[in-house]
Amino acid sequence: MVFSDLFFLFVFLPLFVICYLAAYYIDKKKSLDGAGSMAFKNAVLVAFSLIFYAWGEPIYVFLMLICVIINYFAGKFIEKSIQKRQALIVGVACNVLILCIFKYAGFFAETLNAVGIPIPVPEISLPIGVSFYIFQSISYLVDVYRKEAKAQTRFVDLLLYISMFPQLIAGPIVRYNTVAEEINNRKVSFDDIADGVYRFMIGLAKKVIIANQIGSIATQYLTNGLETSTTLGLMLGLLAFSLQIYFDFSGYSDMAIGIGRCLGFHFNENFNHPYCCNSITDFWRRWHISLGSFFRDYVYIPMGGNRKNQWRNVLCVWFLTGMWHGASWNFIIWGLFFGVILVIEKLFILKKIKDIPVVGNVYSLLMVYIGWGIFYFTDFESMKLFFSRIFTCGEFYNFADVQAVSGNLWLWIAAIAFCMPVRKILEEKITKPEYICAYRITFSVLVILFSTALLVGATNNAFLYFRF
């Protein structure tokens, strides 16, 4: 199940809201008698989260539950045991082992076969969202070890943190200490609900109205027409993918943040207009912020950060970043590509482009654009064909390429415009509260109407980051 699915929008979400409101009134009544005020709301949230996850692949709910059990006891051992470090290592190792088995076992086996070591290749399907909830589990254990949060004494509360459906499938990666207090102590105001609904609608518009539509152009050129497309066609296809992956992933993050806000959870921002960057360093401070901060705080700094072996640390982090995105060599190359660029930037480039931002913008976008070309093709032959056709002289364009631009002109303009903080600038021009309210209601109604129309019969609605 995905957020942009008609079943989610018109069946699952309304049912959840009804049950959650009923739980709210039960908790409110019990709180008058001195009992806790979150028990029933949290129970409803856990139940619907498990249903949400089980809808696509019920068998892997048990894997997630096993993961929660492991981390529940590991957290208690870390907090109470004398050998805290050993308990942390065992807990983290269990999480990494689960990730390696279900995400990388086939990749490792194929790599060994390629170098002449014949072993059977296991056929294990990738559990949806496993990279996200494993990283959240590691966040929990490390936060307990660092005494930045207390270990959960209630299993259901840890289950809630890891399985919470707004961020379970594709992030953002919510750090435990970000929401630890809100699990059993959160309040929701009318402003929270209004802001949350509006944020959800922004994400829905990004996903359905922009990402899905421009994604069909990327598929047209990069998948279906790779061998026959012109140079301009392939360049348009990669540009379309660059826009698609941004609006797809940032749209999901907006929807997750919006739902969380309606429930009283305050998830951190995950995107900050990354294509407005003036360096690759700046780009990765703006793109998938939760992943970057995870590697910074849990890998880069513990390895020595800027103090010791900085370049080794950078390359190690970016090797892991590539691996996190997928069990394929193109993702590793993609990660190391940016790792090398970041090292070069720190040594030579950043100081020189600091005072000439336009050059920094152009250079950064070009590097990101090339990077998405590496990222897109998991097959090396397809990647080689793409780059050879981009950089060699052949047919530059044809009528179909002109049609791809002129026939979707509104889409290209909207996608490029909303990569920039256009919406924020427009909203700042509206100062009167009644105008803001009218604008948000009108925007939300239009988004739900257009999205519903586009989703009827849609065939390209899956979120890209589900496979990571």
C-alpha angles and dihedrals in degrees: 000000000000133000092244093055119113090227091055094046099045106025115019098039096046091048090049092049092050093049093043092052090049089051089048092058092045091051091046092053092048092048089062087062092052098261126128119287102212106049100098095037090052091047091053091047092051093046094050091044091056091047090048092053095041092051093083103029114006095181092066093058085079091054090054091048090051088051091052092049092051092049093044093059093036090055092051091048091049092052098044106026124094089221095061096154093052091048090051092050092050092047094048091044091055091052093047090047091055090050093047094049097048100034108027109024093094092045093051091048093049090049092052090048089051092057093048103268105122114211131149115270110229117225104222120158115224113253109233113254095003093134091054100047093042090055090047089052091052089048089055094051094046093046090052091047091051090047090238088126137014122249114260113256093191117066092207091058093055089045088054092052095050100036101039102139099219091069104015102097106040109359151197090228099245113208114225096234089055094066104016094106093043095058091079102009116050135128129199123208129192088255090055091054093044092049091044095051091047092049090050090052091051089054092046090052091049092051104039105027099038114014098043093046099045090041089067088061090052091050091047093059107024100039111019099029105030095121097042105034122109123242091260090046092055090046090052090047092054091045089051090051091048089056094040096054092048096050092039096053099033088046091055090047090051091051092048092048090047095052090044091052091052088054095047098259119127109207118189121252116270102191134035108182094290095186089065089068124131096201139013088254088057092046093057091048087059103037122076090345094183092059093045093049090047093056091042095052100033103034115011100046095041088052090055103277113207093341102069132022092346096174092049089049092050093050092045091052092049093047087055091044090056092046091049091058095057150330096259135098093238090065091050090049089047091052094047090045089062093038091058091045091051091051091049090047093053091048103041119352113050097066092047097050095040094095098037104059097171091061089047091051094050094044092047095049091048092053092046090048092053089045092056088054089059091043096052100055116066088173113076094209091056091046091050091048092049096051094041091054092045095052101034128076114259137120102334101198144342139193093277090061091052089050091049088059103035095039091053099032095130089052095051092047094048093046095049093042095050092050082074125062092267094130092051092050092049093049091050089058090061106079106161114086093222091055091048090051093048091047094050094047092048092046093049094048092049092047094051092047096048093041093051091050092049094045095055103102093355115159101184105058105118118115112247095222093058088087092056 
